[in-house]
Every structure is written in structure tokens, then in C-alpha cells.
Amino acid sequence: MFKGRKRLRNGKVVDYVDLVIAVMPTTLMKAVAQTLATRHGGGYSLLHRVGDRSA
């Protein structure tokens, strides 16, 4: 979806998808995560696979 890399002002190069996530308002993150889970079969949260969380 967000392919490629982006050079930041300080010269560092990052994946474009990481940049999009970094600047995305937190109010949209849940909706985006739900859409991605629906499109790609779910099974993952933003940080962990479902059922793979430490207690």
C-alpha cells in the first residue's frame, strides 16, 4: 500500500509506511488497523499476533 522509502530532512532514510504510521493521528489508528485486519485476514494487533501476548 505504502511502498518505497523517504529521505527525511536530517538525511536519514526510512520506509514510507513507517513515516505514515509515525505522523498518523492516534484517533485514526484503530480504524486503520481494523481495515487492514479485514483486508488481510486479521490475526494481528498493532504490536502482537493475536494470542501471542505475554501476560
Buried (B, 14 or more C-beta within 10 A) or exposed (E): EEEEEBEEEEEEEEEEBEBEEEEEEEEEEEEEBEEBBEEEEEEBEEEEEEEEEEE
